[in-house]
Each structure stands twice: as C-alpha cells, then as structure tokens.
Amino acid sequence: MIDDSIVFPGLGLRFDFSPVAFKIFGLEVRWYGIIIAIGFLCGFLASTYFAKKEEVNPEVLLDIAIIALPVAIIFARVYYVIFNFKEFKGNLMSIFAIRQGGIAIYGAVIGALLSTYIYCRIKNINFFKICDVGVYGLILGQAIGRWGNFVNREAYGYETNLPWRMQIYSSEVGRRIEVHPTFLYESLWDFFVFLLLIFLRKYKKKEGDILGFYLIFYSIGRFFIEGLRTDSLMIGNFRVSQIVAVLCIVVGSAIVVSNRRSFFDKI
C-alpha cells in the first residue's frame, strides 16, 4: 500500500489526509476546490475593502468577479493545454476534463485582466483604477490557493536535504522523495507581496501603480520559485512561466515608470 502522507521530517510534522473532502451523491468534493473557493472569497473581500477606500463601487467589483471567475478558469486551462498539448493530443476530449487537474495561474491572471478590460471599456470605467483595487484580492487569493497544491501533493520542487524539506510519494519515480515545498515558497511570497502592496499604496502617484507593483513583485518571486519546480510547462529548454514572469516585470516596470514620468512632468 502506498504511503500518501505528507511529512516534513526536519520539522517533525506529518499530515495524513485524503485530497477528497467528502462526497455528495457519489460526486467527489476535493479540498483543492474548497481552498480555491476560500481564496476567491477572501480575495474578493480584500478588494472590496480597498475599493471603498478608493471610492470604487463594490457592486462593480462583484459584476467583474462574476464575469472574470469563469473566464479566468477557462484561460487557466487553455494556457495549460497550449503549453502541454502532448498530454492531450491522443485524446482531445480530455481537454475538457478539468477536474483531473491541469490549470496555470498565469493563464487565469491573463483571463481576469482581459475580461476586466473589456468590461471597463463597455462601462466606460477606468481600467487601471479597478485593477489597483483588484490586485489586492488577486494576490491574497493566490497566496491561499497555493495550499490547494499542498493537499493535492503537487507543484513541488527538486529533491533537497534542507531542514524544511517535504517528503511525499512520487508516482513518477515510484518511491517517497524529499523535495522543495515550492507551493509553500510561493504562498509565503504571495502573502509578502500582499502586505507590500498595502505598504506601497501610500506611494501611489497615479492609477495603475498598484497593478504595476503587483506585476513586478509577484513575477520576481515566481521567476525564482519556478526554477525549483519539476512540473514546469516548457518551450524548448525554457520554462514558460519564467518567460511570462520576465514579460510581466517589464510591463509592470513600464507602468510604474510611465506614471512617475507623468507625475514629475506636472511638477
């Protein structure tokens, strides 16, 4: 029998639980989905809090969230399928079997931003102002959502002997291995970025600044953490998420620099 426990031998911690929380009429409800839902709710509440401070109507955020959530899920799946198509080319119908796993956070972010942009264009709302309150919830949701990877025993890194190493069973090698808990690295980084964005709020010069800071700081952490993971989507010898991270850092920097140039031009 396979030992599916999660152990942190250097910390004296052991977790024994199933990825399935419970069943309803034979349908599995997994902890992953529950954690993602909690992350979304906490993120929405955080964005609503900052929306009131920025004089943004919370009902607008609710409208955007209702639209952006399904779009983000679709884009997260499409992103994963595009860069891992070999897994699906033998059975194209498996593309729609999202319950079996296979989504990418950058795809979700792209989908959420795109749907928000279209909504703001239609409603004649300042896109960057909405993004500046939305990214607080986005990064908080990401921080919480990463624990879904923990319960699924996925998104881990290379083998290591560091004191905080995580020991799990790997079906790929057929034995238990001790690895970098990269889900934990990213969750902690995301919580840090969430607090950093709150701190940087007082240095905001123009709409779009907080979005720019989010793109820069989240992507810096993601670039280095991605280099430790064993399940990266690849283009040749390059990790897709590292490429996207670099692009996000460039775009975020361009937004922040442009806003400050406009600010200083007015002085």
C-alpha positions as CSV (number, residue, x, y, z in Angstrom):
1,M,0.0,0.0,0.0
2,I,1.3,3.4,-1.0
3,D,2.1,5.8,1.9
4,D,0.4,9.0,0.7
5,S,1.2,11.1,3.8
6,I,3.0,14.4,3.7
7,V,5.9,14.7,6.0
8,F,8.3,17.5,7.0
9,P,11.0,15.3,8.6
10,G,13.2,18.2,9.6
11,L,10.3,20.0,11.3
12,G,8.7,16.9,12.9
13,L,5.4,17.4,11.1
14,R,3.3,14.7,9.5
15,F,-0.1,15.1,7.6
16,D,-2.4,12.2,6.7
17,F,-5.5,13.1,4.8
18,S,-7.3,12.5,1.5
19,P,-7.4,15.1,-1.2
20,V,-11.2,14.3,-1.2
21,A,-13.0,16.3,1.5
22,F,-16.4,14.5,1.1
23,K,-18.8,13.1,-1.5
24,I,-22.3,14.3,-2.5
25,F,-24.4,11.7,-4.3
26,G,-21.2,10.0,-5.3
27,L,-19.5,13.2,-6.6
28,E,-16.2,14.0,-5.0
29,V,-15.7,17.4,-3.5
30,R,-12.0,17.9,-3.2
31,W,-10.1,20.0,-0.7
32,Y,-8.4,21.8,-3.7
33,G,-11.7,23.2,-4.9
34,I,-12.7,24.2,-1.3
35,I,-9.4,26.0,-0.8
36,I,-9.6,27.8,-4.1
37,A,-13.1,29.0,-3.2
38,I,-11.9,30.3,0.2
39,G,-9.1,32.1,-1.6
40,F,-11.5,33.7,-4.0
41,L,-13.9,34.8,-1.2
42,C,-11.1,36.2,0.9
43,G,-9.6,38.0,-2.1
44,F,-12.9,39.5,-3.1
45,L,-13.5,40.8,0.5
46,A,-10.0,42.3,0.5
47,S,-10.6,44.0,-2.9
48,T,-14.0,45.3,-1.6
49,Y,-12.3,46.8,1.4
50,F,-9.8,48.7,-0.7
51,A,-12.5,49.6,-3.2
52,K,-14.3,51.6,-0.5
53,K,-11.1,53.4,0.3
54,E,-10.5,54.3,-3.4
55,E,-14.2,55.3,-3.9
56,V,-14.9,52.4,-6.2
57,N,-18.4,51.0,-6.1
58,P,-18.1,47.4,-4.6
59,E,-21.0,46.4,-6.9
60,V,-18.8,47.0,-9.9
61,L,-16.2,44.6,-8.4
62,L,-19.0,42.0,-7.9
63,D,-20.1,42.3,-11.5
64,I,-16.5,42.0,-12.7
65,A,-15.8,39.0,-10.4
66,I,-18.9,37.1,-11.7
67,I,-17.6,37.6,-15.2
68,A,-13.9,37.2,-14.5
69,L,-14.0,34.0,-12.5
70,P,-15.3,31.6,-15.3
71,V,-13.1,33.4,-17.8
72,A,-10.1,33.0,-15.6
73,I,-10.7,29.3,-15.2
74,I,-11.1,28.8,-19.0
75,F,-7.9,30.8,-19.7
76,A,-6.0,28.9,-17.0
77,R,-7.0,25.6,-18.7
78,V,-6.3,26.9,-22.2
79,Y,-2.9,28.2,-21.2
80,Y,-2.0,24.8,-19.7
81,V,-3.3,22.9,-22.7
82,I,-1.4,25.1,-25.2
83,F,2.0,24.6,-23.5
84,N,1.4,20.9,-22.6
85,F,-0.6,19.8,-25.7
86,K,1.3,16.5,-26.0
87,E,-0.6,15.3,-22.9
88,F,-3.9,15.8,-24.8
89,K,-3.3,15.1,-28.5
90,G,-4.1,11.4,-28.1
91,N,-7.5,12.2,-26.6
92,L,-8.8,15.7,-27.3
93,M,-11.9,15.2,-25.2
94,S,-9.6,15.1,-22.1
95,I,-9.0,18.8,-22.6
96,F,-12.4,19.3,-21.0
97,A,-11.7,17.0,-18.1
98,I,-10.6,19.9,-15.9
99,R,-11.5,18.0,-12.7
100,Q,-8.5,15.8,-13.4
101,G,-6.2,18.8,-13.0
102,G,-4.1,20.9,-15.3
103,I,-4.5,24.7,-14.9
104,A,-2.0,27.6,-14.8
105,I,-2.2,30.7,-12.7
106,Y,-0.7,33.0,-15.3
107,G,-3.5,31.9,-17.7
108,A,-6.0,32.8,-15.0
109,V,-4.4,36.2,-14.5
110,I,-4.5,36.9,-18.2
111,G,-8.1,35.9,-18.5
112,A,-9.1,38.0,-15.5
113,L,-7.3,41.1,-16.8
114,L,-8.7,40.7,-20.3
115,S,-12.3,40.3,-19.1
116,T,-11.9,43.2,-16.7
117,Y,-10.5,45.4,-19.5
118,I,-13.5,44.6,-21.8
119,Y,-16.0,45.2,-19.0
120,C,-14.3,48.6,-18.2
121,R,-14.3,49.6,-21.9
122,I,-18.0,48.8,-22.2
123,K,-19.0,50.5,-19.0
124,N,-16.6,53.5,-19.6
125,I,-14.8,52.8,-16.3
126,N,-11.1,53.5,-15.6
127,F,-9.4,50.1,-16.1
128,F,-6.3,50.9,-14.1
129,K,-8.3,52.1,-11.1
130,I,-10.3,48.9,-11.0
131,C,-7.1,46.9,-11.3
132,D,-5.4,48.8,-8.5
133,V,-8.1,47.5,-6.0
134,G,-8.5,44.1,-7.7
135,V,-4.9,43.0,-7.4
136,Y,-5.0,43.1,-3.6
137,G,-7.6,40.4,-3.8
138,L,-5.8,38.6,-6.6
139,I,-2.5,38.2,-4.8
140,L,-4.3,37.2,-1.5
141,G,-6.3,34.6,-3.4
142,Q,-3.1,33.2,-4.9
143,A,-1.5,33.0,-1.5
144,I,-4.4,31.0,-0.1
145,G,-5.0,29.0,-3.3
146,R,-1.4,27.6,-3.3
147,W,-2.4,25.4,-0.4
148,G,-4.6,23.5,-2.8
149,N,-1.4,22.3,-4.4
150,F,-0.4,21.1,-0.9
151,V,-3.4,18.9,-0.4
152,N,-3.1,17.6,-4.0
153,R,0.6,16.6,-3.4
154,E,1.6,18.6,-6.5
155,A,3.7,21.7,-7.6
156,Y,6.7,20.6,-5.6
157,G,10.4,21.1,-6.4
158,Y,13.6,19.2,-6.9
159,E,14.9,16.8,-4.2
160,T,16.7,18.5,-1.3
161,N,18.0,17.9,2.2
162,L,17.1,21.3,3.6
163,P,15.6,21.3,7.1
164,W,12.2,22.4,5.8
165,R,12.1,19.7,3.0
166,M,8.8,18.0,2.3
167,Q,8.6,14.2,1.9
168,I,5.9,12.8,-0.4
169,Y,5.3,9.8,-2.6
170,S,6.2,10.4,-6.2
171,S,4.4,8.2,-8.8
172,E,7.0,9.2,-11.4
173,V,9.9,7.6,-9.6
174,G,7.8,5.0,-7.6
175,R,9.1,5.9,-4.2
176,R,9.0,8.6,-1.5
177,I,11.2,11.6,-2.1
178,E,12.2,14.7,-0.1
179,V,11.7,17.9,-2.1
180,H,11.4,21.7,-2.0
181,P,7.9,22.6,-0.9
182,T,7.6,25.2,-3.7
183,F,3.9,25.6,-3.0
184,L,4.9,27.0,0.4
185,Y,7.6,29.2,-1.0
186,E,5.1,30.8,-3.4
187,S,2.3,31.1,-0.8
188,L,4.7,32.9,1.6
189,W,5.9,35.1,-1.2
190,D,2.4,36.0,-2.2
191,F,1.4,36.9,1.4
192,F,4.5,39.1,1.5
193,V,3.6,40.8,-1.8
194,F,0.1,41.4,-0.5
195,L,1.5,43.2,2.6
196,L,4.0,45.0,0.4
197,L,1.2,46.3,-1.9
198,I,-0.6,47.7,1.1
199,F,2.6,49.5,2.2
200,L,3.2,50.8,-1.3
201,R,-0.3,52.2,-1.5
202,K,0.9,55.4,0.2
203,Y,3.4,55.9,-2.6
204,K,0.8,55.6,-5.4
205,K,1.2,58.5,-7.8
206,K,-1.3,57.5,-10.5
207,E,-3.9,54.9,-11.4
208,G,-2.2,51.7,-12.4
209,D,0.7,51.9,-9.9
210,I,-0.6,49.0,-7.7
211,L,-1.1,46.9,-10.7
212,G,2.4,47.7,-11.9
213,F,3.9,46.8,-8.4
214,Y,1.9,43.5,-8.4
215,L,3.3,42.5,-11.8
216,I,6.8,43.3,-10.8
217,F,7.0,41.8,-7.3
218,Y,4.8,38.7,-7.8
219,S,6.7,37.9,-11.0
220,I,10.2,38.3,-9.4
221,G,9.3,35.6,-6.8
222,R,7.6,33.4,-9.4
223,F,10.7,33.5,-11.7
224,F,13.0,32.1,-9.0
225,I,10.5,29.7,-7.5
226,E,9.6,28.3,-10.9
227,G,13.3,27.4,-11.4
228,L,12.9,24.9,-8.5
229,R,9.8,23.2,-9.8
230,T,9.8,19.8,-11.6
231,D,6.5,20.3,-13.4
232,S,7.1,23.4,-15.4
233,L,5.5,24.0,-18.8
234,M,8.3,24.3,-21.3
235,I,9.0,25.9,-24.7
236,G,12.1,24.0,-25.8
237,N,14.6,24.4,-22.9
238,F,12.8,27.5,-21.4
239,R,10.2,27.5,-18.7
240,V,7.1,29.2,-19.9
241,S,6.3,30.8,-16.5
242,Q,9.8,32.3,-16.3
243,I,9.4,33.9,-19.8
244,V,6.0,35.3,-18.8
245,A,7.4,36.5,-15.5
246,V,10.1,38.5,-17.3
247,L,7.4,40.0,-19.6
248,C,5.3,40.9,-16.6
249,I,8.2,42.6,-14.8
250,V,8.9,44.6,-18.0
251,V,5.2,45.6,-18.3
252,G,4.8,46.4,-14.6
253,S,8.0,48.5,-14.7
254,A,6.8,50.4,-17.8
255,I,3.5,51.2,-16.0
256,V,5.3,52.5,-12.8
257,V,8.0,54.4,-14.6
258,S,5.4,56.0,-17.0
259,N,3.2,57.1,-14.1
260,R,6.1,58.7,-12.4
261,R,7.3,60.4,-15.5
262,S,3.8,61.9,-15.9
263,F,3.9,62.9,-12.2
264,F,7.2,64.7,-12.5
265,D,6.2,66.4,-15.7
266,K,3.4,68.2,-13.7
267,I,5.8,69.5,-11.0
